[in-house]
Amino acid sequence: MIVMLLTTKDEGEVLEQNLRHHLAWGADHVGVADNESADDTPERLRAFGDSVTTERFRDFADRQEVRMRLLARIQERHGGKVAWAGVSDTDEFLWMPGTDLRGILAAAPSEVVCVSFHQKLFLPTEGDPAEGPVYLRQTWRTTSYESPLHTSWVRGKSFYRTSWLREIASEHRNEDVPHPWWGPDVPVVHHYMIRDEDQFVMKVRRLTSWRPRTGLSSRLWWHRLRAAVGLPPEKPHVAGFKEEWWNAYAEGGEEGLRRYYRTNYRIQAADLPRHEAAGHLVRDTAFAEWMRSRERAGASASKVGP
């Protein structure tokens, strides 16, 4: 049995899309840690019935403890038959052509306890459609972690044999894993971190509300600590970008943040050729086309039904 563990807050629509996709792409069950969502997340979760186990919680810093409780409940309910479990986010969709999650994990050698996936970070551009699922709207992504436009975490998401997942404190790959990185050569995680202007505002305001225990301040503190003791920064422009977000909000309020999104974060149509030529961005429609084909097939099947 393969279990995915998600943490979510006020992302009901994309959460529903995420659950539908992964339950069809090899996950047998999903545990959702709901950080007191105030939108329609609870109603959307109930629609999945026995395929999803949920728990509401208050303090975001407690998310790992909540996820481990969810895993324990799922194991108890299914007689301890959970073979693999992994942590992901609501805005991340795992996919690669020609296989599914079950096939990838089944290919892991017996000594491998952790299968890790690199990510593609998709970015909003000026020409994106205004309506529809984000995985259809956003088709430009950074070319690699080294792109100056890559503002997301650079350590891939991982699935662990369940006995190992209980021993880690991070949602990313743990350095104690007793073997080198093992996983597909191509990125599997399709990350849609910023989906539109309203969500960008919500994300930055949420980061500020987590200070100082988590979020923006702790990440900046970590980079500054590394510099203080003479270690190279892991990803200096990640912290720099998030500090820019905070400054835009602190100096201009919500309107300043919206202005920053439109003029700084969202890629302008006129800038796309320059970023593409420099190797910072690439157009990638593979996942969008696959999802369209699956949705068309589902629509056709429903018309032919009994």
Order of alpha helices (4+ residues) and beta strands (2+ residues): beta-alpha-beta-alpha-beta-alpha-beta-beta-alpha-beta-beta-alpha-beta-beta-alpha-beta-alpha-alpha-alpha-alpha-beta-alpha
